[in-house]
Each structure stands twice: as C-alpha cells, then as structure tokens.
Amino acid sequence: DAPLCDCGGRGHLGAVASGRGVLAAARRAAAADPAGFSTSRLAALCGGGHPDAIGNPALAKAIAEGDAFATGVLRGTLVPLAQAVSAVFTSIGVCRFILMGGFALAVGERYRVLLVEELVRQGCFGLSADRVNALVSLGAPDDDHGLLGAGRLLAARGHPSPPLTDRPPT
C-alpha cells in the first residue's frame, strides 16, 4: 500500500515527503474527505473542485496561509521525514538540516516550523524544543545547495580545486 516512488519502488521518502509526495497525499485526502476538502482554502484556490485540480502552487499557498485541511496533509507527510532526520542525527550526528526544494521553499517558514514540531513530538533523541529548532533551517531559493555542500566537503578533506582551463582534462 506504500506510495509509488518516481524510481518505481514503494515507500521511499521521496514518494511521501517530496513535493510530489505531498501533492499525491493531498489528492488522496481530498478524494477520501470531499466534505472537508470542499470547505478548505485549498479547494477555493483550486476552483473549488476535483482533487485532480490540486496543484503544488495552490497547496503550498494554502499551507502557508494556515489552511487546516492542507496543513493536516503536510503534517502527515512530515512524520516519515522527521523520522529520517532523527535517524541521521542519532546515527552520525549531523547537527544542521537545511530544507531545500521547490515545495518546502514555496511553503516557507511554516514548513520548517511544522517539521520542527513533528521532530519535537517524536522526541528527536531527547533534545529540547529550542535545540531541535536550531537544527533546522530553510535554504536559499536556488539550486546551489548540493554543489556548495560537495565543495565544502572536498575542501575540508584537503582536495584542491582543479585549475580552470579551456582544455579538457588529460
């Protein structure tokens, strides 16, 4: 019954907690609770209609505006994400989690706050709410996060940057 991931597998974090995963969850929730959906801000943003009319821009806007229906959907998808964050923290001690991706950044600070609330609810290895809050931040709205992280890792490990030339490497 686990959601289908883009890779063809089932139940992967991307199938549940990515923008596509949250969208699929919202459509399932709207189909399962038409009365709740029809009175939501999300429904109004989608023309009041069919679950298939839900798109990520409307979903992100509804969550950012505090719509209870849309926020409830996001809260459900944050459970496995918070479990993954806690697992990474407890297994290897990563102490900084930067949220990136179009959907999380479109929702903005509310996404971060809701994730922190879920981490605190789950216990996050006994950390205080303030400490959990300090672990999680929003990234910049660009596509540079992975490159910056890889560059910093290489620099920390003492790998020199290759010289920039017009010639291909030999």
Number of C-alpha atoms within 10 A of each C-alpha: 5 10 17 16 17 12 9 10 11 15 14 17 16 18 24 26 24 19 22 17 21 25 27 23 21 28 20 14 18 25 15 12 12 15 10 14 24 18 12 18 22 28 24 14 17 17 12 16 16 15 21 14 13 21 18 18 15 18 29 28 18 22 23 17 15 14 16 16 23 28 22 15 21 25 17 16 23 24 17 17 19 22 16 14 20 19 15 14 17 13 9 8 10 13 14 13 15 13 19 20 17 17 20 20 19 20 19 20 14 18 24 19 14 15 24 24 18 20 25 20 12 14 16 21 13 10 12 12 15 10 14 21 17 13 15 19 17 16 17 13 14 10 12 11 16 10 10 11 11 11 14 13 12 13 12 10 9 9 11 9 9 7 7 7 7 6 6 6 7 3
